[in-house]
Amino acid sequence: SNILVLNGPNLNLLGTRQPDVYGRETLSIIEANCIKYGETRGALVSCLQSNHEGALIDAIHAAKSDQQGIILNAGAYTHTSIALMDAIASVELPCVEVHLSNIHAREAFRHVSYISKVAIGQICGFGSRGYILAIDALVAHLDMCDD
Ligand code: DQA
């Protein structure tokens, strides 16, 4: 299956951005690990990052034609974007929500996620390993839907 790993605003700065909160791994390392891990699970992983809400929506729309599922870390748009939530709902692709940090243990404004309302599940608090856990969860979900 084909899986899109989509990252939102400020995640291009991973590695140097608040490393105590988000870790020291860069996004390109995380993406390379997702692609490598996907191969071991028979999934072709494509990766994309944008700081722009509209570009993220366009990427979700484009995924409908050639992807079977989406792994989404929408960054701060998680807590604000009805438009991203609607985009996920529109394409009817299973979506696993990821956050490096445990958003529920942080400021109250991070406790609310619009993405959760349309995601099959959320993985947060496990740092970059969360993306690997999300690939596992999504592949298992897709396998289950196949039989
Ligand atoms: C984040 C959590 C968000 O609250 C924050 O705005 C981010 C990153 C995470 O991966 O922990 O940009 O999505």
Backbone and ligand atoms as CSV (ligand in chain L), in Angstrom:
chain,resi,resn,atom,element,x,y,z
A,1,SER,N,N,0.833,-1.206,0.000
A,1,SER,CA,C,0.000,0.000,0.000
A,1,SER,C,C,0.873,1.263,0.000
A,2,ASN,N,N,0.281,2.346,-0.439
A,2,ASN,CA,C,0.970,3.643,-0.476
A,2,ASN,C,C,0.488,4.500,0.687
A,3,ILE,N,N,1.435,5.052,1.397
A,3,ILE,CA,C,1.117,5.853,2.590
A,3,ILE,C,C,1.788,7.221,2.472
A,4,LEU,N,N,1.014,8.264,2.773
A,4,LEU,CA,C,1.565,9.623,2.798
A,4,LEU,C,C,1.872,10.016,4.240
A,5,VAL,N,N,3.115,10.433,4.485
A,5,VAL,CA,C,3.490,10.993,5.789
A,5,VAL,C,C,3.557,12.507,5.621
A,6,LEU,N,N,2.596,13.180,6.211
A,6,LEU,CA,C,2.419,14.615,5.989
A,6,LEU,C,C,2.709,15.385,7.275
A,7,ASN,N,N,3.626,16.339,7.175
A,7,ASN,CA,C,3.987,17.159,8.331
A,7,ASN,C,C,3.677,18.626,8.072
A,8,GLY,N,N,3.159,19.274,9.099
A,8,GLY,CA,C,2.730,20.663,8.980
A,8,GLY,C,C,3.750,21.670,9.494
A,9,PRO,N,N,3.276,22.839,9.886
A,9,PRO,CA,C,4.113,24.000,10.155
A,9,PRO,C,C,5.166,23.786,11.241
A,10,ASN,N,N,6.338,24.316,10.966
A,10,ASN,CA,C,7.488,24.345,11.882
A,10,ASN,C,C,8.184,22.998,12.046
A,11,LEU,N,N,7.621,21.952,11.482
A,11,LEU,CA,C,8.255,20.643,11.640
A,11,LEU,C,C,9.477,20.511,10.739
A,12,ASN,N,N,9.622,21.400,9.762
A,12,ASN,CA,C,10.872,21.456,8.988
A,12,ASN,C,C,12.047,21.857,9.883
A,13,LEU,N,N,11.759,22.436,11.044
A,13,LEU,CA,C,12.836,22.896,11.944
A,13,LEU,C,C,13.229,21.843,12.979
A,14,LEU,N,N,12.635,20.643,12.879
A,14,LEU,CA,C,12.990,19.585,13.843
A,14,LEU,C,C,14.502,19.372,13.856
A,15,GLY,N,N,15.010,19.089,15.051
A,15,GLY,CA,C,16.460,18.944,15.212
A,15,GLY,C,C,16.997,20.102,16.018
A,16,THR,N,N,16.536,21.299,15.643
A,16,THR,CA,C,16.999,22.503,16.363
A,16,THR,C,C,15.867,23.193,17.101
A,17,ARG,N,N,14.615,22.846,16.755
A,17,ARG,CA,C,13.460,23.502,17.365
A,17,ARG,C,C,13.153,22.876,18.725
A,18,GLN,N,N,13.254,23.646,19.789
A,18,GLN,CA,C,12.924,23.165,21.155
A,18,GLN,C,C,13.246,21.686,21.317
A,19,PRO,N,N,14.528,21.314,21.208
A,19,PRO,CA,C,14.889,19.884,21.239
A,19,PRO,C,C,14.444,19.158,22.507
A,20,ASP,N,N,14.282,19.897,23.618
A,20,ASP,CA,C,13.809,19.249,24.853
A,20,ASP,C,C,12.376,18.749,24.700
A,21,VAL,N,N,11.629,19.426,23.828
A,21,VAL,CA,C,10.228,19.042,23.613
A,21,VAL,C,C,10.106,18.078,22.438
A,22,TYR,N,N,10.867,18.349,21.350
A,22,TYR,CA,C,10.626,17.640,20.089
A,22,TYR,C,C,11.770,16.713,19.666
A,23,GLY,N,N,12.844,16.667,20.454
A,23,GLY,CA,C,13.948,15.764,20.135
A,23,GLY,C,C,14.980,16.402,19.217
A,24,ARG,N,N,16.049,15.658,18.957
A,24,ARG,CA,C,17.177,16.203,18.186
A,24,ARG,C,C,17.237,15.654,16.768
A,25,GLU,N,N,16.284,14.808,16.422
A,25,GLU,CA,C,16.290,14.239,15.075
A,25,GLU,C,C,15.720,15.244,14.075
A,26,THR,N,N,16.329,15.334,12.913
A,26,THR,CA,C,15.817,16.232,11.873
A,26,THR,C,C,14.657,15.556,11.143
A,27,LEU,N,N,13.862,16.373,10.449
A,27,LEU,CA,C,12.736,15.807,9.712
A,27,LEU,C,C,13.236,14.890,8.600
A,28,SER,N,N,14.358,15.252,7.959
A,28,SER,CA,C,14.814,14.360,6.873
A,28,SER,C,C,15.230,12.995,7.388
A,29,ILE,N,N,15.799,12.937,8.585
A,29,ILE,CA,C,16.123,11.628,9.194
A,29,ILE,C,C,14.836,10.862,9.504
A,30,ILE,N,N,13.875,11.557,10.097
A,30,ILE,CA,C,12.597,10.916,10.438
A,30,ILE,C,C,11.938,10.374,9.171
A,31,GLU,N,N,11.941,11.183,8.111
A,31,GLU,CA,C,11.310,10.761,6.852
A,31,GLU,C,C,12.041,9.561,6.253
A,32,ALA,N,N,13.356,9.587,6.288
A,32,ALA,CA,C,14.137,8.458,5.745
A,32,ALA,C,C,13.819,7.185,6.527
A,33,ASN,N,N,13.671,7.313,7.859
A,33,ASN,CA,C,13.344,6.149,8.689
A,33,ASN,C,C,11.942,5.627,8.387
A,34,CYS,N,N,11.021,6.545,8.091
A,34,CYS,CA,C,9.650,6.136,7.731
A,34,CYS,C,C,9.673,5.335,6.426
A,35,ILE,N,N,10.421,5.814,5.463
A,35,ILE,CA,C,10.500,5.138,4.161
A,35,ILE,C,C,11.103,3.746,4.344
A,36,LYS,N,N,12.201,3.687,5.121
A,36,LYS,CA,C,12.884,2.408,5.382
A,36,LYS,C,C,11.963,1.436,6.116
A,37,TYR,N,N,11.291,1.936,7.156
A,37,TYR,CA,C,10.402,1.063,7.921
A,37,TYR,C,C,9.219,0.611,7.077
A,38,GLY,N,N,8.708,1.535,6.253
A,38,GLY,CA,C,7.596,1.192,5.362
A,38,GLY,C,C,7.956,0.011,4.481
A,39,GLU,N,N,9.187,0.030,3.948
A,39,GLU,CA,C,9.643,-1.070,3.074
A,39,GLU,C,C,9.542,-2.411,3.790
A,40,THR,N,N,9.898,-2.448,5.079
A,40,THR,CA,C,9.847,-3.712,5.830
A,40,THR,C,C,8.408,-4.175,6.044
A,41,ARG,N,N,7.459,-3.247,5.928
A,41,ARG,CA,C,6.037,-3.584,6.128
A,41,ARG,C,C,5.271,-3.635,4.800
A,42,GLY,N,N,6.015,-3.601,3.701
A,42,GLY,CA,C,5.374,-3.666,2.393
A,42,GLY,C,C,4.608,-2.412,2.013
A,43,ALA,N,N,4.993,-1.283,2.589
A,43,ALA,CA,C,4.308,-0.021,2.282
A,43,ALA,C,C,5.272,0.944,1.595
A,44,LEU,N,N,4.755,1.610,0.575
A,44,LEU,CA,C,5.536,2.631,-0.114
A,44,LEU,C,C,5.193,3.979,0.512
A,45,VAL,N,N,6.160,4.533,1.255
A,45,VAL,CA,C,5.920,5.764,2.014
A,45,VAL,C,C,6.403,6.982,1.221
A,46,SER,N,N,5.520,7.960,1.064
A,46,SER,CA,C,5.889,9.256,0.484
A,46,SER,C,C,5.813,10.300,1.593
A,47,CYS,N,N,6.729,11.258,1.567
A,47,CYS,CA,C,6.774,12.254,2.638
A,47,CYS,C,C,6.652,13.665,2.092
A,48,LEU,N,N,5.956,14.504,2.833
A,48,LEU,CA,C,5.784,15.892,2.432
A,48,LEU,C,C,5.647,16.763,3.677
A,49,GLN,N,N,6.241,17.945,3.632
A,49,GLN,CA,C,6.076,18.911,4.730
A,49,GLN,C,C,5.735,20.261,4.130
A,50,SER,N,N,4.811,20.974,4.782
A,50,SER,CA,C,4.558,22.354,4.372
A,50,SER,C,C,4.206,23.200,5.581
A,51,ASN,N,N,4.568,24.465,5.502
A,51,ASN,CA,C,4.189,25.420,6.542
A,51,ASN,C,C,2.864,26.097,6.222
A,52,HIS,N,N,2.263,25.718,5.089
A,52,HIS,CA,C,1.079,26.429,4.587
A,52,HIS,C,C,-0.159,25.533,4.643
A,53,GLU,N,N,-1.177,26.024,5.274
A,53,GLU,CA,C,-2.408,25.258,5.452
A,53,GLU,C,C,-2.989,24.802,4.115
A,54,GLY,N,N,-3.039,25.711,3.138
A,54,GLY,CA,C,-3.607,25.375,1.828
A,54,GLY,C,C,-2.808,24.292,1.115
A,55,ALA,N,N,-1.483,24.338,1.243
A,55,ALA,CA,C,-0.636,23.316,0.605
A,55,ALA,C,C,-0.876,21.952,1.249
A,56,LEU,N,N,-1.110,21.938,2.558
A,56,LEU,CA,C,-1.406,20.673,3.248
A,56,LEU,C,C,-2.741,20.127,2.762
A,57,ILE,N,N,-3.711,21.011,2.582
A,57,ILE,CA,C,-5.027,20.593,2.078
A,57,ILE,C,C,-4.891,20.044,0.660
A,58,ASP,N,N,-4.116,20.737,-0.185
A,58,ASP,CA,C,-3.887,20.254,-1.554
A,58,ASP,C,C,-3.252,18.861,-1.534
A,59,ALA,N,N,-2.297,18.650,-0.634
A,59,ALA,CA,C,-1.609,17.345,-0.554
A,59,ALA,C,C,-2.579,16.255,-0.125
A,60,ILE,N,N,-3.489,16.578,0.772
A,60,ILE,CA,C,-4.502,15.599,1.215
A,60,ILE,C,C,-5.429,15.258,0.053
A,61,HIS,N,N,-5.852,16.274,-0.694
A,61,HIS,CA,C,-6.712,16.026,-1.865
A,61,HIS,C,C,-5.991,15.143,-2.883
A,62,ALA,N,N,-4.711,15.449,-3.138
A,62,ALA,CA,C,-3.939,14.710,-4.142
A,62,ALA,C,C,-3.761,13.254,-3.710
A,63,ALA,N,N,-3.695,13.022,-2.390
A,63,ALA,CA,C,-3.482,11.665,-1.885
A,63,ALA,C,C,-4.622,10.732,-2.269
A,64,LYS,N,N,-5.794,11.295,-2.466
A,64,LYS,CA,C,-6.963,10.460,-2.745
A,64,LYS,C,C,-6.749,9.549,-3.956
A,65,SER,N,N,-6.016,10.052,-4.958
A,65,SER,CA,C,-5.869,9.277,-6.189
A,65,SER,C,C,-4.828,8.165,-6.092
A,66,ASP,N,N,-3.799,8.307,-5.245
A,66,ASP,CA,C,-2.737,7.285,-5.280
A,66,ASP,C,C,-2.239,6.810,-3.912
A,67,GLN,N,N,-2.914,7.193,-2.835
A,67,GLN,CA,C,-2.493,6.725,-1.506
A,67,GLN,C,C,-3.653,5.982,-0.846
A,68,GLN,N,N,-3.289,5.035,0.040
A,68,GLN,CA,C,-4.331,4.287,0.763
A,68,GLN,C,C,-4.542,4.821,2.185
A,69,GLY,N,N,-3.612,5.657,2.650
A,69,GLY,CA,C,-3.758,6.186,3.999
A,69,GLY,C,C,-2.808,7.336,4.242
A,70,ILE,N,N,-3.073,8.082,5.311
A,70,ILE,CA,C,-2.286,9.280,5.624
A,70,ILE,C,C,-1.862,9.251,7.088
A,71,ILE,N,N,-0.583,9.590,7.317
A,71,ILE,CA,C,-0.088,9.839,8.668
A,71,ILE,C,C,0.139,11.340,8.760
A,72,LEU,N,N,-0.511,11.975,9.708
A,72,LEU,CA,C,-0.521,13.444,9.739
A,72,LEU,C,C,-0.078,13.993,11.084
A,73,ASN,N,N,1.001,14.780,11.047
A,73,ASN,CA,C,1.331,15.660,12.171
A,73,ASN,C,C,1.080,17.063,11.665
A,74,ALA,N,N,-0.060,17.614,12.040
A,74,ALA,CA,C,-0.464,18.919,11.516
A,74,ALA,C,C,0.133,20.070,12.311
A,75,GLY,N,N,1.042,19.773,13.273
A,75,GLY,CA,C,1.632,20.847,14.087
A,75,GLY,C,C,0.523,21.662,14.744
A,76,ALA,N,N,0.712,22.953,14.817
A,76,ALA,CA,C,-0.267,23.799,15.520
A,76,ALA,C,C,-1.612,23.858,14.809
A,77,TYR,N,N,-1.645,23.532,13.514
A,77,TYR,CA,C,-2.938,23.499,12.809
A,77,TYR,C,C,-3.877,22.438,13.397
A,78,THR,N,N,-3.295,21.456,14.079
A,78,THR,CA,C,-4.072,20.446,14.791
A,78,THR,C,C,-5.155,21.093,15.654
A,79,HIS,N,N,-4.761,22.191,16.300
A,79,HIS,CA,C,-5.608,22.804,17.324
A,79,HIS,C,C,-6.505,23.906,16.770
A,80,THR,N,N,-6.373,24.185,15.470
A,80,THR,CA,C,-7.103,25.343,14.914
A,80,THR,C,C,-7.856,25.055,13.625
A,81,SER,N,N,-7.429,24.027,12.877
A,81,SER,CA,C,-7.852,23.991,11.470
A,81,SER,C,C,-9.044,23.078,11.178
A,82,ILE,N,N,-10.203,23.702,11.088
A,82,ILE,CA,C,-11.391,22.988,10.629
A,82,ILE,C,C,-11.205,22.602,9.164
A,83,ALA,N,N,-10.477,23.432,8.416
A,83,ALA,CA,C,-10.260,23.155,6.988
A,83,ALA,C,C,-9.459,21.868,6.772
A,84,LEU,N,N,-8.443,21.629,7.605
A,84,LEU,CA,C,-7.664,20.382,7.488
A,84,LEU,C,C,-8.519,19.186,7.912
A,85,MET,N,N,-9.296,19.354,8.966
A,85,MET,CA,C,-10.210,18.291,9.395
A,85,MET,C,C,-11.161,17.938,8.253
A,86,ASP,N,N,-11.732,18.959,7.629
A,86,ASP,CA,C,-12.676,18.730,6.526
A,86,ASP,C,C,-11.989,18.051,5.344
A,87,ALA,N,N,-10.735,18.402,5.088
A,87,ALA,CA,C,-9.995,17.796,3.969
A,87,ALA,C,C,-9.827,16.304,4.198
A,88,ILE,N,N,-9.458,15.920,5.419
A,88,ILE,CA,C,-9.306,14.495,5.751
A,88,ILE,C,C,-10.646,13.782,5.598
A,89,ALA,N,N,-11.704,14.405,6.104
A,89,ALA,CA,C,-13.031,13.796,5.996
A,89,ALA,C,C,-13.431,13.658,4.529
A,90,SER,N,N,-13.056,14.613,3.705
A,90,SER,CA,C,-13.475,14.633,2.296
A,90,SER,C,C,-12.876,13.500,1.484
A,91,VAL,N,N,-11.602,13.183,1.734
A,91,VAL,CA,C,-10.937,12.182,0.900
A,91,VAL,C,C,-11.228,10.751,1.367
A,92,GLU,N,N,-11.794,10.607,2.568
A,92,GLU,CA,C,-12.167,9.289,3.079
A,92,GLU,C,C,-11.011,8.297,3.083
A,93,LEU,N,N,-9.804,8.801,3.386
A,93,LEU,CA,C,-8.648,7.917,3.574
A,93,LEU,C,C,-8.417,7.775,5.076
A,94,PRO,N,N,-8.061,6.552,5.547
A,94,PRO,CA,C,-7.756,6.420,6.964
A,94,PRO,C,C,-6.551,7.291,7.330
A,95,CYS,N,N,-6.676,7.992,8.454
A,95,CYS,CA,C,-5.623,8.922,8.878
A,95,CYS,C,C,-5.205,8.590,10.297
A,96,VAL,N,N,-3.901,8.477,10.515
A,96,VAL,CA,C,-3.361,8.324,11.868
A,96,VAL,C,C,-2.693,9.638,12.245
A,97,GLU,N,N,-3.137,10.200,13.353
A,97,GLU,CA,C,-2.611,11.481,13.844
A,97,GLU,C,C,-1.377,11.226,14.703
A,98,VAL,N,N,-0.325,11.994,14.454
A,98,VAL,CA,C,0.911,11.841,15.227
A,98,VAL,C,C,1.328,13.185,15.828
A,99,HIS,N,N,1.828,13.120,17.060
A,99,HIS,CA,C,2.517,14.256,17.661
A,99,HIS,C,C,3.740,13.725,18.378
A,100,LEU,N,N,4.853,14.412,18.213
A,100,LEU,CA,C,6.075,14.007,18.913
A,100,LEU,C,C,5.890,14.136,20.423
A,101,SER,N,N,5.320,15.253,20.835
A,101,SER,CA,C,5.135,15.510,22.261
A,101,SER,C,C,3.783,14.963,22.724
A,102,ASN,N,N,3.638,14.815,24.040
A,102,ASN,CA,C,2.345,14.409,24.600
A,102,ASN,C,C,1.498,15.675,24.758
A,103,ILE,N,N,0.692,15.946,23.748
A,103,ILE,CA,C,-0.062,17.215,23.725
A,103,ILE,C,C,-1.016,17.325,24.921
A,104,HIS,N,N,-1.408,16.178,25.486
A,104,HIS,CA,C,-2.363,16.204,26.604
A,104,HIS,C,C,-1.701,16.594,27.922
A,105,ALA,N,N,-0.380,16.562,27.953
A,105,ALA,CA,C,0.346,16.939,29.165
A,105,ALA,C,C,0.857,18.372,29.071
A,106,ARG,N,N,0.481,19.072,28.004
A,106,ARG,CA,C,1.012,20.425,27.782
A,106,ARG,C,C,-0.079,21.482,27.992
A,107,GLU,N,N,0.091,22.663,27.390
A,107,GLU,CA,C,-0.880,23.746,27.609
A,107,GLU,C,C,-2.284,23.306,27.187
A,108,ALA,N,N,-3.288,23.875,27.828
A,108,ALA,CA,C,-4.684,23.479,27.573
A,108,ALA,C,C,-5.043,23.627,26.095
A,109,PHE,N,N,-4.497,24.654,25.413
A,109,PHE,CA,C,-4.879,24.855,24.008
A,109,PHE,C,C,-4.380,23.726,23.106
A,110,ARG,N,N,-3.433,22.917,23.615
A,110,ARG,CA,C,-2.965,21.764,22.810
A,110,ARG,C,C,-3.768,20.503,23.083
A,111,HIS,N,N,-4.678,20.548,24.046
A,111,HIS,CA,C,-5.439,19.342,24.396
A,111,HIS,C,C,-6.527,19.044,23.374
A,112,VAL,N,N,-6.924,20.083,22.635
A,112,VAL,CA,C,-7.989,19.922,21.643
A,112,VAL,C,C,-7.358,19.649,20.280
A,113,SER,N,N,-7.876,18.603,19.610
A,113,SER,CA,C,-7.405,18.306,18.258
A,113,SER,C,C,-8.597,18.148,17.321
A,114,TYR,N,N,-8.634,18.991,16.306
A,114,TYR,CA,C,-9.663,18.823,15.266
A,114,TYR,C,C,-9.371,17.568,14.438
A,115,ILE,N,N,-8.076,17.236,14.309
A,115,ILE,CA,C,-7.685,16.085,13.491
A,115,ILE,C,C,-8.234,14.782,14.113
A,116,SER,N,N,-8.247,14.723,15.445
A,116,SER,CA,C,-8.720,13.508,16.134
A,116,SER,C,C,-10.139,13.129,15.747
A,117,LYS,N,N,-10.938,14.136,15.406
A,117,LYS,CA,C,-12.344,13.876,15.070
A,117,LYS,C,C,-12.495,13.081,13.777
A,118,VAL,N,N,-11.457,13.105,12.938
A,118,VAL,CA,C,-11.531,12.401,11.651
A,118,VAL,C,C,-10.436,11.344,11.503
A,119,ALA,N,N,-9.598,11.188,12.540
A,119,ALA,CA,C,-8.507,10.204,12.485
A,119,ALA,C,C,-9.003,8.866,13.024
A,120,ILE,N,N,-8.367,7.755,12.568
A,120,ILE,CA,C,-8.718,6.461,13.165
A,120,ILE,C,C,-8.096,6.353,14.556
A,121,GLY,N,N,-7.022,7.107,14.809
A,121,GLY,CA,C,-6.414,7.126,16.130
A,121,GLY,C,C,-5.313,8.157,16.214
A,122,GLN,N,N,-4.835,8.348,17.433
A,122,GLN,CA,C,-3.795,9.358,17.683
A,122,GLN,C,C,-2.637,8.723,18.425
A,123,ILE,N,N,-1.412,9.055,18.014
A,123,ILE,CA,C,-0.214,8.601,18.718
A,123,ILE,C,C,0.547,9.848,19.134
A,124,CYS,N,N,0.753,10.031,20.419
A,124,CYS,CA,C,1.498,11.213,20.858
A,124,CYS,C,C,2.348,10.891,22.063
A,125,GLY,N,N,3.463,11.592,22.179
A,125,GLY,CA,C,4.309,11.479,23.361
A,125,GLY,C,C,5.490,10.551,23.207
A,126,PHE,N,N,5.629,9.909,22.062
A,126,PHE,CA,C,6.718,8.945,21.865
A,126,PHE,C,C,7.829,9.467,20.960
A,127,GLY,N,N,7.860,10.790,20.756
A,127,GLY,CA,C,8.899,11.369,19.915
A,127,GLY,C,C,8.797,10.847,18.496
A,128,SER,N,N,9.939,10.764,17.823
A,128,SER,CA,C,9.929,10.367,16.408
A,128,SER,C,C,9.487,8.909,16.218
A,129,ARG,N,N,9.581,8.082,17.272
A,129,ARG,CA,C,9.102,6.699,17.179
A,129,ARG,C,C,7.606,6.657,16.872
A,130,GLY,N,N,6.926,7.725,17.185
A,130,GLY,CA,C,5.487,7.804,16.924
A,130,GLY,C,C,5.149,7.590,15.457
A,131,TYR,N,N,6.027,8.053,14.566
A,131,TYR,CA,C,5.767,7.874,13.128
A,131,TYR,C,C,5.845,6.390,12.749
A,132,ILE,N,N,6.796,5.692,13.367
A,132,ILE,CA,C,6.958,4.256,13.095
A,132,ILE,C,C,5.743,3.493,13.642
A,133,LEU,N,N,5.331,3.864,14.867
A,133,LEU,CA,C,4.136,3.242,15.460
A,133,LEU,C,C,2.921,3.513,14.578
A,134,ALA,N,N,2.865,4.699,14.005
A,134,ALA,CA,C,1.725,5.076,13.153
A,134,ALA,C,C,1.715,4.254,11.859
A,135,ILE,N,N,2.891,4.002,11.289
A,135,ILE,CA,C,2.964,3.163,10.081
A,135,ILE,C,C,2.443,1.773,10.415
A,136,ASP,N,N,2.894,1.229,11.566
A,136,ASP,CA,C,2.424,-0.079,12.014
A,136,ASP,C,C,0.906,-0.100,12.132
A,137,ALA,N,N,0.363,0.910,12.789
A,137,ALA,CA,C,-1.086,0.974,13.032
A,137,ALA,C,C,-1.842,1.098,11.718
A,138,LEU,N,N,-1.325,1.916,10.818
A,138,LEU,CA,C,-2.032,2.139,9.548
A,138,LEU,C,C,-1.973,0.897,8.660
A,139,VAL,N,N,-0.794,0.251,8.605
A,139,VAL,CA,C,-0.668,-0.982,7.804
A,139,VAL,C,C,-1.602,-2.057,8.360
A,140,ALA,N,N,-1.659,-2.190,9.678
A,140,ALA,CA,C,-2.559,-3.183,10.293
A,140,ALA,C,C,-4.004,-2.846,9.959
A,141,HIS,N,N,-4.344,-1.580,10.009
A,141,HIS,CA,C,-5.708,-1.148,9.690
A,141,HIS,C,C,-6.043,-1.476,8.234
A,142,LEU,N,N,-5.103,-1.193,7.334
A,142,LEU,CA,C,-5.354,-1.432,5.909
A,142,LEU,C,C,-5.461,-2.931,5.625
A,143,ASP,N,N,-4.606,-3.741,6.298
A,143,ASP,CA,C,-4.657,-5.203,6.135
A,143,ASP,C,C,-6.015,-5.735,6.591
A,144,MET,N,N,-6.477,-5.215,7.717
A,144,MET,CA,C,-7.746,-5.649,8.297
A,144,MET,C,C,-8.901,-5.317,7.328
A,145,CYS,N,N,-8.812,-4.158,6.690
A,145,CYS,CA,C,-9.877,-3.738,5.771
A,145,CYS,C,C,-9.852,-4.545,4.477
A,146,ASP,N,N,-8.683,-5.137,4.179
A,146,ASP,CA,C,-8.532,-5.934,2.942
A,146,ASP,C,C,-9.255,-7.274,3.013
A,147,ASP,N,N,-9.205,-7.925,4.227
A,147,ASP,CA,C,-9.809,-9.264,4.267
A,147,ASP,C,C,-11.307,-9.229,4.527
L,1,DQA,C1,C,3.208,18.937,17.669
L,1,DQA,C2,C,2.397,19.495,18.855
L,1,DQA,C3,C,1.732,20.815,18.493
L,1,DQA,O1,O,1.014,21.323,19.602
L,1,DQA,C4,C,2.767,21.834,18.086
L,1,DQA,O2,O,2.130,23.039,17.671
L,1,DQA,C5,C,3.679,21.333,17.019
L,1,DQA,C6,C,4.186,19.951,17.119
L,1,DQA,C7,C,4.016,17.693,18.069
L,1,DQA,O3,O,4.475,16.978,17.151
L,1,DQA,O4,O,4.233,17.432,19.263
L,1,DQA,O5,O,4.068,22.053,16.107
L,1,DQA,O6,O,2.294,18.556,16.643
